[in-house]
Amino acid sequence: MREPKADQRSFMELKAGDKAVVAGFFKGNPAYRKKLLVMGLTPGTPFEIVRIAPMGDPVEIMVRGYLVSLRRQEASLIFIN
C-alpha cells in the first residue's frame, strides 16, 4: 500500500467506457485489498469500466478477459494511471 503520485487518480473518477491501469491501492481494509488482488487487479493491469449501476453501486469492469463487479467501497481503494 502506498499513496498515489500527483499524476495518479482515483478509480472513482472513471465513467463507463473509460480505460485505465491499476497503479496501486489506498490504505484501507486489508481484506478488500486481498480480494482485489485475487480477482486479478494487480498493479500494472489494464481494465475497462463496462457499466455503472444507476445508483453508482456496483461497478462492472472488464479485467484480464472477464467481467468483475465491484462494490463502490472496494473500488474506492484503487488508484489508477
VEXDREN-2710 file (C-alpha; in Angstrom, 1 decimal):
% VEXDREN-2710
k/r/px/py/pz
1/MET/0.0/0.0/0.0
2/ARG/1.3/3.4/-0.9
3/GLU/-0.1/6.9/-1.6
4/PRO/-0.7/7.9/-5.2
5/LYS/1.7/10.2/-7.0
6/ALA/0.5/13.6/-8.3
7/ASP/-0.4/12.2/-11.8
8/GLN/-2.4/9.3/-10.4
9/ARG/-6.2/9.4/-9.9
10/SER/-8.9/7.5/-8.0
11/PHE/-10.8/4.7/-9.7
12/MET/-14.0/6.6/-8.7
13/GLU/-13.2/9.4/-11.2
14/LEU/-13.9/7.0/-14.2
15/LYS/-17.0/6.7/-16.3
16/ALA/-18.5/3.9/-18.3
17/GLY/-16.2/3.2/-21.3
18/ASP/-13.1/4.6/-19.7
19/LYS/-9.9/2.5/-19.7
20/ALA/-7.2/2.7/-17.1
21/VAL/-4.3/0.8/-15.5
22/VAL/-4.2/-0.2/-11.8
23/ALA/-1.4/1.8/-10.2
24/GLY/-1.9/0.7/-6.6
25/PHE/-4.2/0.8/-3.6
26/PHE/-5.1/3.4/-1.0
27/LYS/-4.7/2.4/2.6
28/GLY/-7.8/0.7/3.8
29/ASN/-9.3/-2.6/4.7
30/PRO/-6.6/-5.3/4.1
31/ALA/-9.3/-7.9/3.4
32/TYR/-10.7/-5.8/0.4
33/ARG/-7.2/-5.3/-0.9
34/LYS/-6.5/-9.0/-0.8
35/LYS/-9.9/-9.7/-2.6
36/LEU/-9.0/-7.2/-5.3
37/LEU/-5.6/-8.9/-5.8
38/VAL/-7.1/-12.3/-6.0
39/MET/-9.6/-11.1/-8.7
40/GLY/-6.6/-10.1/-10.8
41/LEU/-6.5/-6.3/-10.1
42/THR/-2.7/-6.2/-9.6
43/PRO/-0.6/-3.1/-10.2
44/GLY/0.1/-2.7/-13.9
45/THR/-3.1/-4.5/-15.0
46/PRO/-5.3/-2.6/-17.6
47/PHE/-9.1/-2.7/-17.2
48/GLU/-12.2/-1.0/-18.7
49/ILE/-15.3/0.3/-17.0
50/VAL/-18.2/-1.6/-18.7
51/ARG/-21.1/-0.1/-16.8
52/ILE/-22.0/1.6/-13.6
53/ALA/-25.3/0.8/-11.8
54/PRO/-27.8/3.7/-11.8
55/MET/-27.1/4.5/-8.1
56/GLY/-23.4/4.0/-8.6
57/ASP/-23.0/0.7/-6.9
58/PRO/-21.8/-1.8/-8.1
59/VAL/-19.4/-1.0/-10.9
60/GLU/-18.7/-3.7/-13.6
61/ILE/-15.3/-3.8/-15.1
62/MET/-13.5/-5.9/-17.8
63/VAL/-10.2/-7.2/-16.5
64/ARG/-8.0/-10.0/-17.9
65/GLY/-10.8/-11.0/-20.2
66/TYR/-13.6/-11.4/-17.7
67/LEU/-16.2/-9.2/-16.1
68/VAL/-16.0/-8.3/-12.4
69/SER/-18.5/-6.4/-10.3
70/LEU/-17.1/-4.3/-7.6
71/ARG/-18.8/-2.5/-4.7
72/ARG/-18.1/1.2/-4.6
73/GLN/-16.3/0.7/-1.2
74/GLU/-14.0/-1.9/-2.8
75/ALA/-13.3/0.2/-5.9
76/SER/-12.5/3.3/-3.9
77/LEU/-9.3/1.6/-2.7
78/ILE/-7.8/1.5/-6.2
79/PHE/-5.8/4.3/-7.7
80/ILE/-5.0/4.4/-11.4
81/ASN/-2.7/5.8/-14.1
END
